[in-house]
Amino acid sequence: MSGTNDPHVGLTRRTFLKTTAVAAGTTAVTGTVPLAALAAEGAPTGEEGEKLAHTGCMYSSCHQCIGEVVVRDGYAVEQRTWAKNPWAERPCAKGRTWIQRTYGEHRLRYPMRRVEGTPRGGGQWERITWEEAISQIAGQIKKTMAEYGPHSVAGVLAGQGGQGLLHGTQNGNLLTRLFNVMEWTTIIPTPDDAVAFGHQKVWGDYMYHVPQGMPPTATATVANVIWGLNTGVTFPNRVTNLLTGKQKGTKLVVVDPNYTFIASKADMWVRPRPGTDPALMMSLVQVIIEEGLHDSGFLLKNTVAPVLIRQDNGRYLRESDITGAPRPASNDESARGGSWQSDPVTCREPCAGLLEDNEDPCQVWDADANGPVSLYECANPLMSGTFEVNGIACKTAFDMLVERVAPFAPEEATKICEVDPETIREFARLCAKRYVAHDYGYGPQAFCNGAQVGTGLATLMCVTGNVGTKIGDVLWGNINGEFFYPTETSSPKIPLPCFFDTMDTGKWNGQDWPVKVLLLPGSGSSVGGGVDLKRTKSGILDRMDLIVSVDITLNEGPAYSDIVLPAATILEKSDMLLIDGYCVKYQDKSIEPLYECKPDGEFVRLLAEAVGAGAHFKQTDDEFMEMALDTERYHAEGVTLERCKAENLISLKGPYVVPKTYSFRTKTKKAEFYLDYPVCKYDAGYEYDFDEEHLIRYYEPYVASPENPQMKEYPFVLLGHRTYEMYHTQYWDVNWLRETLPEPTVDINPEDAQARGLADGQYVEVFNDQGHAVAKLVYSSGVRPGVLSYAVGWRSADFKAGNWVELLTSKYDPLSQTSSYSDAIADIRAWKEG
């Protein structure tokens, strides 16, 4: 059918898509087009009059932001604030542009296929039908599975397409259900996971921002500490609360190498060298303990501080060490075979290869009995001391922490983090006060030592007792597991940084693992917003027999695909957001999908039917949503589908509320700032320093470190920053946003620029041994000397040459397995075109 005439545009399908591919690659759009004109080609019919719908971006980071959409005669004509929802009082600029995105000229309208014989990324497309597309995709999948097995089909499940239950593209939706049924490989993008993994080691659960205090409590705290997060730009709906708290006397502390918008509002701005936040955190803990400001009561009652640590192997002293009884196999190193990765959606227990602690309880020193007693039976444990049990020398976990942070006294830490010693002391004394809330961005953790940021922050919170800002009961578990595991089979998971190795070796965790088909549902930023773009293309994409993308516009990933399918926008589908766990957000469908666009969940259903899994997708959307809500937690809070549709937004108690008992989801039920058995996020036989990972530790970034001799050649640390206009590689297509940010830019301290003879506003080339990017130079005295700060989110088509992603390392920490996109260095020079 690819040669038939298209009645909408009067072109053949093949030539139409060639034309639109050129338009989609344009960098900037000038002028404005009436929405009715843009919409006319795909306007719905039969819907007259005016109605209100409630919708909002379905990204987890957008939390409770939801607004009103005015629909008139089938057209969405206005977005506005919803008076009943104060969280949406200050939505971001991006969230205000969904009407423009929906009716925009760069919108993907029809399924497309790369013209046979042309290269990937060449921009040569032909229009096909959905039936043709699904048939070709399913045919290739069946052929590949027959030859290589189910794991040979993989998908990058990322959140850029949204995180809705039905139509989202991140792990936690109908797409997840399909991958579990088919046992396809899930490639998990992990650009933000290091800090969460660090928290998980201490708290025992995989959740962001648990439990350091969220914005609703910002006005009730003594101080708000913001680590590497430019709140006013990234989360405009939070900043009002922070500034209101400041007006009422709450101190605001910002830790950031650069002087950002939120730093300009701070009472204290702390400016560490990039990549050294863990050293600063260790110094804060050292000062707090040295000055006796730590919360001994909290440490004794709610953490493993009094647990006895064997000095011969660094493990918890257990009952079996005293009685001589055989040690349970799962407590031995030979049992290594799991990981810290729990299911972030259903909150299934992590498989760490350990029994519940009460089966061989760890021991503390009882001051009354003057001997070792089970942690769970001791009323008066000692938090400090050196002991000997059955000839085994022991110290408490607290003393082990004291020893670990001792080298990080402020006068020593300043040599690493370059923060003045007295500033460190002042900062530490503030952190030691009660009711200090911490929030963080993802820049500080995007180094190869990023997991230590999460562990360090969690340790600081344990030492000060600032764990949680409200006290109450909480029920764990977000979504009914039946939604995801109808066949009890599951999708194997590989973090994206590790996937490079899998493609190079053909193996994962020692097993043969050929991957031949790659699905990119709403995941284009895993290409254009990932790391090491050249290696991504040559080492992953070029090795695939088939690449399929589902997206709204022709982003980096779709542009390099073989088949591209047009997705519906948030205005064109109803959905539910559950993944964040502290609110339920129901999104109305404002209008019918335009052109031939379909919601992502409909693509999942079509593909499931074509590959033989259709029996598991017969439920209606409502039935699926009711299934997901069928949990103890939602029942207890009175959450029903009917209520969700009526209210659109329901706030929940947790999981950011810490239980009254402080019963954490660790094996000991305590906050484990000292780990008995540290393991990787996903265990795949990686080598790591087991002995050092029991506690927070500091080591230099792999790349952005003065210890790296390459910094003599590439002396700048390359840091990305969020903007009002971009989200990963989305929103490049919005005219309004291009007016304020029309092209890629890089910020530099004027002194650094003038030393190199570079003028404000000129085009420069930022380069290293991996690649380069050309952008307009912006003088900014707020940028730390020795740093280049670039605006993230651009596609290769938007640059005069190169792309920021070319310069970013694919090296990663084997424990957290997170992309280290801040751990990059470069030099800069004037751009000489041609």
N, C-alpha and C positions, 0 to 999 in steps of 0.2 A: 504493500500500500504506500510505500514511501514516495511514489511519484505522482500521487493524486493531488488535485488542486485543493487548497485550503480555502473554504468559503469566507473566512474572516479577513484574510489579508491578500488574497489574490495571487499568492505565490505557491510554487510547489513546496511540499513539506521539506524537501532537501534544501532548496535555496532559502526558504524562510529561516530555517535554523542557522544557516551560514550567516545570514544577515543579523539575526539577533545575537549571535555569538560575538560579533564585532561590537554591537552596542553594549553588551554586558561587560566587555572588557574595558570600556571607557573609564578613565580615572575620575573625572569630575563632570557634573551635570549643571548646566547654567539655565536660568529661567525657571518658570513654574508652569505646570500644566493643570488645568481644572480637573478636579477629581472625577467629575462626571465623564469627562472625555476619556480619562485613563480607564475608567471602569466600564465604559459602554460595551466593549467587545465581550466582556464576560458577565454582564449584569444578570442577576437572577430575575425571574419573572413571577408574576402572580402574588407578590407580597406588597400590599399597599398600606399607606398610613405610616405612623411613627411609633416606635417602641424603644425601650431602654434595655440594654443588656449590660451585664457586669463581667468584666474580664481583666486580665493582667498577664504579664509575662510569666510563663510557667518554668522559670528557673528557680532552683532552691534558694539562691542568694537573694531573690526578690521577696522572699518571705511573705508578708501579709499585704503587699502592695497590690491593690486591685481598684479599678475605677469604672466609670460609666462610659458606655458607647451609645451614641444616639444613632438610630437606624431609621432612615426615612425612605419609604417606597423601595425597600430592598437594598439601599445603599448605606454603608456606614459613613456618616457625614461629620461626626464630632466625637472627640474623646475629652472627657472632663473628670474632675475630681468627684469622688463619691463622698457626699457629706457624712454618711454613716461610718466611714472608715478613716479614722485619723491617721492610720499608717500610710495612706496614699496621699496625704496632704502635700507632700513634696516628691512626686514621682520623678524619676530621672528623665532626661531629655529623650533617651532612647525609647522609653516606655510610652512616650507621647506620639510616637511616629508610626504606629502600626497601621493607621489608615493609609499613610503614604507608602508603606512597604506593601500593603495588600494590593493597592492600585498602581504601584510603581511600574515604570517602563522596563526595569531590569528583572521583573518577576519571571521566573520560569513558568511557562504556560502549558507545555506539552511534554510527554516523554521524548527523549532524544537518545540517539545512539551514535557513537563515534563512527564516522565514515570508514568503511573497511579499507585498509591499506594506508591510512593516515596515522601519524604518530599521536600518542597520548599527549594532551596539552596543546595540540595543534589548532584547536578551535574549529575543526571541521565536523559538523553534525548533520544528521538527518532525522527528520521527525518520524516517530513510530507510534503505534497505539499502545495502550496499557496492556492489551492482550498479547501483543507481540513481545513487549518488554518482559512481562512475567513468564511467558513461555520460554524465552531465551535464557532468562536468569535461572529458572527452575531446571531447565534441561542441563545447563552447565553444572549446577549444583549436584544433580543426581549422578551425572557422569563422574564428577570429581569424587563424590562420596563412594561410588562403586570402586574406584581405583585406589583411593588413598584413605578412606574412612571418614567419619563425621567431623573429626577435628580439623580436617583440611579446609573447611569452610569457616571463615572468621569474620568478625565484625568489630569495628571500633565503636563502642557504645558510649557516646559522649553527650554532654548536656546542652550543647549549642542548639540542638533542635527542640529543647525544652525537656522538662522532667515530669510531664504529666503521666498519670497512671495508664491512660489508654493510648496516647499519641506521643509520648515522650520518647527520647532516643538515648537517654542514659540508663544505666542498669537500674531497673525498678519499674517495669511496665510490661505491656503486651509483648514487646520485642524480647524482653528477658524471658518471658514464658516460652516463646518460640525457640530461642537459643537453648533453653533447658530441655525442652522436648526433643530437639534434634541433636543435642550434645555438640553443637557447634562451638568453636572457640571464641570466647569473649576477650577482646583486647581492651584493657581498661586504661584510658588516659589518666595519668597520675600527676598532673602539674601542681596540684594543690594538696597532695596527700601526705607529704612528709610530716607536717605539723600534726595532722590528725593521727597518724601512726604513732608519733611521739606521745600524744595524749593517751592513745589507746594502751600503750605499754603501762601507763600509770593507773588510769581509771578502769581499764579492762573493756572499753567499748569503743567502737568505731563511730565517732560522731564529731563533727566540727563544733567548735565553740562550747564544748561541754567541760565543766560547768562554770565557766569563768565570768558569767554575768552578761546578759544580753541587754540591748538598748532599752527595753521597757523599764528596767531598774536603774537607768543611768542617773536619774535625779535623786536617788536614794542612797548613793554611795559617797564615801569620803573622797575617793579619787577614781577617775577613769584613766586607765593606761592603755594607749593605742600603740601596738607594735607593728610598724611598717604598713599601715593602712591609711590611705588618704580618704577618710570617711566622707567628706563633703562631695567628692567626685564619684567614688565608687558606690556609696550608699547615701544618696541625698535624703532619703526618708529617715535616716538615723541622726543626721547631724543636728536637727532642731532639738532633739532630746538631750544630746550632749551639751549643746550651748545653753539650753535652759538650766541644766544641772550646774553648769559653770556659773551662771548668774546667781544661783542659790548657794554658792559656796563650794561646790564640788570641784576639786582640783582636776585639771586636765594635763596629762603627761603624754607626750608623743615621742616615740622612739623611731627615728628615721634618718638615714644618711642625708636626705634632701629636705629642704625647707618647703613643705607642701602647704596646701590650703589649710589643712587641719593643724599643721604645726604652727601656722601663724596665729592660731587661736589658743595655743597651749600656754599653761603657766610654767611648764618646764619642757624644753625641747632637748632631747638627748640624741647625739649624732654619732653613732658608732661607725667604724669602718665596715663597709658591706661584707656580709658573711660572718660577722663575729658576734652576733646576738647571743649565741650560747655562752660565750666567754663572759659577756656582760651579765647574763642571768646567774652564772656561777659566782660571780663577784658579789652580786646582790645577796645571794644566799649566804656567802661567807661573812659579809658584814652583819647581816641579821642575826646569825648564830653567834658570832664573836661578841656582839653587843647585847646578847641576851634578849633579843626582841622576838625570838621564835615562839610559836604557840605550842608549848609542851603538852598541854592538855589535849589539843587536837591531834598532835603527832602520836601520843600514846594510845589514844582511844580509836583513832580512825585511820591510821597508817601502819605500815610495817616497821616503824622506827624501832620498837623494842625487840624485833625478831633477831635471834642469834645467827650470825653468819660464820660459817666454817672458814677458817683461814687457809686451809689446805686446798680448797677447790672453789671458794666463793659462793657456795650454795647455802640455802637455808639449812640450819640444823633441824633434823626431824626426829620424830619419836623412834623410828627404826634405828637411828644412830645411837640411841641410848639403850634400847632393849635388845639390840642385835638381831631383831626379826628381819626377815628378808625385805629388802626395799621394794616397794611396788615397781613393776617394770616401767610404768609410765613416768616415774620420777627419775629414771636413769637417762644419761645422755644418749644411750643406744636407742631410746624411744623417739629421738628427733625425727619428725616426719610430718609435722603439721605446720601451722603458721598462726600468726596473730590475727589473720583476716577473718573476722566474723562477717556474717551477712549484714550489710548496712541497712537493708530495708526491713527484713523480717526480724532482725536482731537474734538470729540463731547463734548458738554459742560458738566461739572460735574453737578451732581444732588445734590446740597448742601441744597435743601429745602429753597432757598432764591430767592426773586424776584430780577430783575435788580435794582440797587441802585437808579436809577433816579425815580422809582415809589414811593419811600419814602426817599428822599435824606438825607444823613448824613450832619451834620452841622459843620461849622467852625466859629470862632469868627472873624468878619470883623473889622479890625482896623479903617477903615473909618466910617462905620456905627455904630461902638461900640455896636455890637450886633450879634446874630447868623444869618448866611446866608448859603445857600446851598453851599456845596463844589464846585459845578460846576459853580457857579455864582459869586464867590468871587474873586476879583482881588488882595486883600491885606490881606490875612489871617494871624493871629498871630500863631506862632509855639509854644509859651509857655505862660502859665498863668492859673489862677484859676478863674472860672466863675460860675455864677448861672443863670439858665434859667428855668422860671416857677417853681421856688423852687427846681430845680434839680441841685445839685452841679456837676460841670464838670471840667475836666482837659484835656489838649491836649494829643493825643497819644504819641507825642514826650516826654512830661513830664512823662508820664507813663513809657516809656522806660528808661528815666533817673533814675527814682526811682527803676526800676527793676535791673539795672546794678550797682547801687550805692554800694551794699555790695561786689562788685567784684573788688574793687581797688586792684592794684597789690600786696600790702602787705597782703591782705586777700585771693586773688585768689591763691597765691603761696602755701597756706596751703592746697589747694585742688589739683591743677594741678602740683605742685612741680616744677614750672618754676620760675627762679629768677625774682624778681620784675623789675629790670632794663632791663632785657631781654624783658619782656613784654612791657615795655614802648618803647624801641627801635623798637620792632616789630610793635607796634601800630602806631608809627610815620611813619614808612615805608608804612604800609597799607593805611594811610591817604593820601598818594600822589596820584596824578592822574595817570591813566593808570597802575593800578596794577591788574594783572590777577590771579585768583585763580583756582586751579584744585584740585581734591580730589580722593582718593582711597576709597575703601569700608570697610577697617578695622575699622576706627574711628566710623563709623555709625553702626557697627555690635554689639552694646551694646543695652541694653534695653532703654537707653536714646538717641538712635541714631537719632531719628527725630530732636532732638534739634541741632544736627550738621548741618543739612540742614537749619533749621530756623536761627541758629546763623550765619552761613556763609552769608545767604541772608540778614540778618539784618546788618551785618558788611558792606556789599556791598552797602546797602541803605544809611547808615550813611556816607560813604566816597564818594558816587556818582560813584563808580566804577562798574557800571552796563552795561556790554557790552563793547567790545573793538573796534567795528566798528559801524557806524551809517548808517542806510539805511532802506528802506521799506521791509516788509516781509509779505508773505501770509501764513496763518496758514492752517493746514490740510494736512496730508501726503498722504492718500490713499482714494479713492472713497469708501464711506460706502456701496454702492451697492455690492461691492465685498464680504463683510462680512455678510450682513443682507438681503439675497434674500427673506426671508419670513417675515421679520420684527420681528421675534422672536430672542431671545438672550440667551446665555448661562449664568446661574447664576455663580458668581465667589466667591470662598472662598480662602483666603490666606492660604498657606500651614501651617504656625504656628497655625492658628485657626482650621485647619482640624483635628488636634489631638482632640480638644474639641468636634467637630462634631461627630467623631467616638466614643468618650466616651459617649456622651449624646444622639446620634441619632438625634440631632437637629441643625439647623442653623437659627439664627435670630428668635428663638421661634417656628419655624415650624419643623415638623417631616422631617428628612432628612437621610434616610437610604442609604448608598452607598455600592453596592455589586460587581460592576465591575470597575476595574481600568486600564486605558490605560497609558502606560509610553513610549510615542514616543520620542526617543532620550533623555529621562529624567532620565537615570540611576543615575545621580549625585544627584538627589533629594533624593535618598536613601543613596548612599555611600558618597555624599558630602553635606548632610543635617545636621541635628542635632539629638542628642539622638537616635542613631541607634537602640538600643534595643527597645525603645518605638515605633520607626517607624515600626519595624517589628511586634511587639506584638500588638500595638495599632491600626495600619492601615493595613499593608499587610496581616497579618494572619486572618483578619476579612473579606477578600474579597473572593468571590466565583470564580473570574477569574482575573488574572493579565496578561496583554499583553505588551510586550516590542518590540520596533522597534529600532535597533541599528546596529552599525558597528562591535562591538566586544562584548564579554560577560562581560560587566561591572557589577557593583553591583546590579543595578536594574534588568537587564535581568537575572542575575544568580539566582534571587529570584522569577522569573516569572513562569507562567504556559505555555505560548506560547511566543516564541521569533522569530521575523521576521528579515531577513537580509536587511539592508538598503544600498543604494548606497552611495558612497563617493562623494566629490565635483567634482572629475574628471569625474564622470559618469552621470552628469545631468546638464542641463542648468537651471538657476534661476535668480532672480532679488532681490536685497536687497534695500528696501525702508524705513525701519523702523526708521533709524537714523534721517532722515529728512534733512540732509544737503548735501547728495550726493545720486546719483543713481548708483548702481553697478550691472552690468550685467555679469553673469558668463556663459562662453561657456561650452558646454559639450565636454570634451577632448576625451573620449573613451566610448564605450558601456559598460553598467554594466556587471560585471563579475558574473559568477556562476548563482545563482538564485536571486541575489540581485535586489531590486527595489528602485527607488526614493520614498521618503516619500509621496509625492503627489499622486503617483500611488496607494500606500496603502490606502490613503484617498478615492480615487475614487472607489476602489474595495469595501471598507467597506461601503461607501455611497450607492452603488448599492445594496449591500446585505441587508441593513437595511431599504431600501425603500426611500432613499433620492437621488437616482441617477439622477433624473430629474434636480437637481440643480448643477450638475457637468458635463454637456454635452459639455460645452465650451472647446475649445482647450487651450493649455498652452498660446499661443499667444493671444487668445481672453481674457483670464483671465488677462494677464499682461496689455493689452490695457484698460480693464475695470478699473484696479487699478490706472492707470495713468490719468484717465479722471477726473481731478480736476482743479480748477482755478489756483492753484499754478503751477502745471506742465505745463499747457497750457501757462501760462505767461512766464515761463522760457524755453519754446521751447523743452520740453522733450517729445519725442515720442518713441515708441518701436523700430522703425527703427533706430533712432539715438542711442538708448541704445545699440543695437546690433553692430552698427558700431564703437562706441567709447568705449564701455565697462564701462567707468567711467565718470560720469558727476557731476561736483561740482555745488552746489546750493547756494543761498544767505543765507538761514536761516535753522532752526529757531534760530541759535545762534547769528543772527544779531538782535539787538534790534531796534524797529521802531523809526523813527525820533520823533514821538510824545510820546514815552515811554508809549504807551497805553497797559497796561498789561491785561492778560486775567482773571482778578479778577472782582468782581461785581462792584467795584468802578472805575475800569480801572487804578488804582494806585497800586503801590507796597505796600502790606498790611503787614508790619512788626507787626502791631497790628491787630488781627483778631476780627471781630465783633462777629462771632459765630463759634468757633472751633468745628469741628466734626471729627469723625474717618475716616480713609481711606475707609473702608467698614463698614457701620453702621450695627451692629448686636446686639444692646442692651448692649454694653460694658459700664462699669462704668469707668469714667475718671474724672480728676479734671478740670472741665469746666472753673472755675474762673482763674486758673493758666495758662491755655493754650492760653490765648489771646496773650501772648508775649513769646519770648525766655525765657527759664528757665533752671535751672540746678538741677538735682537730681542724686544721686549716682547710678551707675550700680546696678542692682539687685543682681548680683553674685560676680563680680570681684571688690569688694569694701572692704576697711578696716573696714567698718561698719558691714560687714557680719561676724558673729562669726565663720563660717566655714573656713575662711581664716587662722585661727590658725592651723587647721588640714591640709588644702591644701593651702600653702602659695604662690604658683606661679600663676600668670595670664598666661593663655594659649592662645597664639596668633598664627594664621596661617599666612604663607607667601607664595606668589606666587614664582614659579621657572621658569627658562627658558624651562623646560622640560614638565610641566604638565598643563592641562587646565581642571579644575574640575576633573572628573574621566576619562578623555579621554587622549590618547597618552601613556598610560602605555605599549602599544603593540609595540612601535617603538624601534627597536634595537639601532639606533644611539643615541637616547635620554637616553636609559638605560645605555649607556657607561659612561655618565657623572653624572647620578643620578640613581644608580642601585637599591636602596632600601629606605624605609622610614627613615628619619633623624629628629632629634630634636636639635636645637641650644640652648646653655646655656652660660651664662656668666661664665668664668673660675673660678671666686671667688666663685660663688654659687656651682659649681660642686665640687671644691676642699673641700669646707666646708662639703660636703656630702661624700667625698671619692670616687668620680666618675671620671674615667679617660676618656680622649678624645678617641673616637673610640669604646668604649665598648657599649654593648647592655644594654639599660635601660628600665624600665617600668614606664610609666607616668600613673597616676591613680587618680581617685576620687571616690565618692560614686555611680557614674553612670556606670563606666566601666574603661577600661584601653587600652593602646596601647604600644607595644614594638617596639623600634626603635634604630638606632645607634646614639650615642651621638656625637655632634660636638661642640667643644669649639669655642666661638665667643665673643670677647671682645666688639663687637658692640651691643650685646643684652643687653638690660637694666637689671640691677640686679632685681631679683624678677619676671622675665619673662621667659617663655619657648616658643620658636618660632619654630613651626613645619612646614615642607613642606607639602602643601595641595595636594590633588588629588589622593591619593592612595586608592586602593580597599582593602577589608578585606583579599583577597587572597594574597596580597603582604606583609602582616605583619607576623612576627613570632607568634604573638598573638594580638587579639584586633583590634582596629581601632580608629583613632582620633575622628571619629564622635560619638563614644560611650560616650565621655567625655563632649560633648557640650550640653548646656541647651536647653530645649524646651520652656523656659519662654519667653515672648515677651511683648512688649509695646502695650496696647490696641488701641492706636491711629494709629501708623504706621503699626502695625501687621507684623513686619519684624523679620526674624530669627536672633537671637542674638548670632551668633556663636563666637564672640570675648569675650562675657561675660561669661567666663569660668575660673575655677580655678582647680589646680591639685597639686599633689606632685610627687616626682621622686625618684626612688631607682634603685639599680643594679638589672638586670634581672637574675633570677635563673630559668633556663629552667627546666620544669618538676616539 
